[in-house]
Amino acid sequence: MNAPNETPEKAPEKTPEKTTGGPQKKGANGSGRPTTAQIVDRCQALFDDLDFTAVREWKAADPARKVIGYMPVYVPREIIHAGGMLPVGILGGGDQLEVIHGDAYYQSYICRIPRSTVELGVTGRLDFVDGLLFPSICDVIRNLSGMWKLIFPDTYVRYFDVPQNYVDDIGGNYYVNELQELRHGLEAVAGRAIGDDDLRRSIAVYNENRQLTRALYDFRARAPWKAPSAEVYLVLRAGMVLPVEDHNRLLLDYLAAAESEDRALRDNCRIVLQGSFCEQPPLNLIKSIELAGCYIVDDDFMLVNRWLYDDVPLDGDPIVSLSDAFLHRSLETAAKYEPDGARKGAYLIEIVRERAAEGVIFAAPSFCDPALLDRPMLARALSRENIPYIAFKYAENSGQMQPIREQAGTFADSIKLWSDA
Ligand code: SF4
C-alpha cells in the first residue's frame, strides 16, 4: 500500500513552455512511435499554455480560418468542424491563472470557472476566438453567455440549449431546430454553407475520436497501472485544443505506447470518480487520489469526448442523426436531466459493476449546483447497493492536497480492510 504522504503538493508556478501542437517526436522505444513520456510531455505543454499557442498557430496558417470555443459540458463539435473551423474547449484557467479582473464580475459564492474564463477573456488570451458556445448546464453558464455578449459584442455568442424531454416528436423536434439554428449561426461565422456531406465527414472523424476515447477508457479500466489517470486526463485534454484528426493520432500513439510499456502494479483499490464534469480539478488532485491508493477506473472529466456513447450513423439526415444520438445514445450523468426519479443513480451502479470498481469518490467543484444537488440521490443509490463512497469539493486552483490525500488514503485502506463490495 502506498503511504498517503507520497503525493506531491502543488507544483511551484512556472513559465509554461509554449508548444506548437505540431507532430509528435518519434520515440526512443525502437518502434518508431513516441513513448508515453514523450506524448505526455507534449500534452502537458498544451495544458500549461494559457495563451493557446497551438490554436493561434493553427489559425495563423490561413487567414480564412476561424475558431469556435465551447464551454463544458457538451456541444456537437461536428457542426463546427463541418464548417472548416476549429472547435476549442475553454475549460477555465486552472491553478496557474491569477484571477484579478474576473472577480469583479461575479459574487464570491460561486464556482471559479466563470471568473477565470472572464479573466482569460479580458486579458486577451481568448482574442483568437471568433465564436463561443455556452452549453446549457446551469444558471452560471447561462449568465456568462449574456455577460460575454456585453463584453465582446463582436464575437458570435450562442447559449446552446439541449432538450430535457427525450421523446422524438417533442424534445427531438426541439433539438433538431436548435441544431439547425446553430448550423446557420456557424455558417455566418465560417462565411460558407455547411452541407449534409460536410456534416457526414465530420461525424465520421468524431466517431473515430469517440471509438479511440472508449478504447482508452477500457484500456485504463483493464490495466490502470499502465495508463495513470493524470496521463489519460492530459491526453484527453489535448483534444480540447488540437484538430480532431491530430487528436485521433495522439490517442492511437498513446494506446500503442501504453500497451507496450511495463509499469509497476500498485496495491491500489479501484474507484469511479464523479462530479468533475465542468470546472476541472487541478491535475495534482488527480495525481493525489492515485498516489493515495486509488486507481481511477472511470470518471466524468471532459464529457464532450464521450457524451455520445456509440457511433452516430452516417446515413440519413446528419442533423437528425446527431439529435437521435443525443436523445437515445448519450451518457447518463448528473450533467443530464433524468426524467425518471426512480432511475436516479442507476447509471452509476452500472459503471461501478462494469468497471469492477470497489468504491466511488464524489469530487465536485465548490458551489456546483448540478453536481452537488444530485450527489445525495447518487449516494443513496450507492448505499442501497452497499458500495462505499466518500465526497469532497475542490476549486480549479485548490493548492492544498493534504486533506484530499488523507481522505482518499483512508478510503483506500477501509476498502481493502473491510469492504465486501
Ligand atoms: S462548475 Fe457547476 S455551477 Fe459552475 S459553471 Fe460549471 S456546472 Fe455550473
Residues whose N, C-alpha, C, O or C-beta is under 5 A from the ligand:
A	BS01	SF4	C111 I137 C138 V140 I141 C278 E279 P365 F367 C368 D369 P370
